[in-house]
Amino acid sequence: MSNVQNNLKPKPSLTSLKAFNFLIYGTMVIFTSFFQLYLQDAGMNKLEIGSLMALGPFISLFANPFWAFWSDRLHNTKRILLMMMAGTLLLIQFVFHASTYNTVYLTMILFFFFQSPMFSQSNSLILGYITDTKHQFSSFRLWGSIGWAVTAIAAGLIIDKIGISRLSFLFTGILFLAIAAVLLMPTLKRSAESPPVRLRGFGRLVTNLYFVAFIVLGMIVSVPNVMNNTFMSLYITELGGSKTIVGLAVFLSSFLEIAVFILFDKFIKRKLSTLIGCLALVSVLFSLRWTLMAAATHPIEVALIQILQCITFGGYFYVGTQVVRMLMPAPYISSGQAVYTLTWSGISGVVGSLAGGWLFQNFGGEAMYRIGVTLSLMGAAGFGLMWYWIRVQGYKQPSIDKHIEEDTDSMK
């Protein structure tokens, strides 16, 4: 009888979870797409802007493990996320009102410590609510993509009206709404503690030459993508574009993202050689994208070229995730994904922001994108060789037991 009563109880609404994803992605697109313009308006040159933005991926290398540890330790992702959002809200006020260059750097270090892991924790929050339910992760993550695209184009229009100096009001207002959405969420049941993953043997697994080649080639391809993400808004304004066109460019870069994921999920074969071949093809498309960017002479051209972001970045990240699953044995997939994410967005983020700032400052945006073409073609060639080798030799996943036995023997 009690089971029947439990089944008749109304299930808590997760509308606030969808609203949160819309708002948090909307908040972050304002920062990632328009903050560089604010810094330029405040008097920073491109090298200084690149150096400042490089702090984000660098700090994330430490911040992500820190917040992930406490989220697992407390089994309360919602509380951790609220702490991160509160810290972000407080520190951004100091960033926008800092009076000296050194103060901006110091506050940005603290800001990135709270802000950079927010996307990964928001994904964890979604998974916490939908575990053991019929809900799909994509149905909630979709609202993040919508929030990113819609807020970008709306923010461009608004900033053109109110001025870039008032960017802080827009960022703060949407982040306040995101915090309110989290507070309105139903109570999240405490998840059961997951068994610890044995790290013995993981060191040998990541020395797998295929995995190492995949990671290194991924960083090479990622660097020009970071350059574009960091400096596209400045490139548009140098070509005479408005903040509205910046918002349009960001909108066009993300509005087809979910469709690309669905198509890849439906049609791409789960075969390692096929996936590596896809990475080679995506790298070629990256080189085409940067070639078009280098040749652009009008801001609208730059905006339209960003449509390729959906298939290049979206395709690479999706396929790369599947490659990790095939290269790593099951107990180490999460660790492999962490290495993939930290190298793709962390290390490459630092290199791309610094190198992009130096190139843009000294040689101009066209030269920066020309370097991106070269790097992408290097990645395409590397993945092409990898594809050929796997086709000829095949691939056998490393044996977990063998590595553990070797480690055990070495400890005797």
HELIX and SHEET records of a PDB file:
HELIX    1   1 SER A    2  LEU A    8  1                                   7    
HELIX    2   2 THR A   15  ASP A   41  1                                  27    
HELIX    3   3 LYS A   46  LEU A   74  1                                  29    
HELIX    4   4 THR A   77  PHE A   96  1                                  20    
HELIX    5   5 TYR A  101  GLN A  115  1                                  15    
HELIX    6   6 MET A  118  ILE A  130  1                                  13    
HELIX    7   7 PHE A  137  ILE A  162  1                                  26    
HELIX    8   8 ILE A  164  ARG A  166  5                                   3    
HELIX    9   9 LEU A  167  LEU A  183  1                                  17    
HELIX   10  10 PHE A  202  LEU A  205  1                                   4    
HELIX   11  11 LEU A  209  GLU A  238  1                                  30    
HELIX   12  12 LYS A  243  SER A  254  1                                  12    
HELIX   13  13 GLU A  257  PHE A  267  1                                  11    
HELIX   14  14 LEU A  272  ALA A  295  1                                  24    
HELIX   15  15 PRO A  299  ILE A  305  1                                   7    
HELIX   16  16 LEU A  308  LEU A  327  1                                  20    
HELIX   17  17 ALA A  330  TYR A  332  5                                   3    
HELIX   18  18 ILE A  333  THR A  341  1                                   9    
HELIX   19  19 LEU A  342  ILE A  347  3                                   6    
HELIX   20  20 SER A  348  PHE A  363  1                                  16    
HELIX   21  21 GLY A  365  GLN A  393  1                                  29    
HELIX   22  22 ILE A  400  MET A  411  1                                  12    
END                                                                             
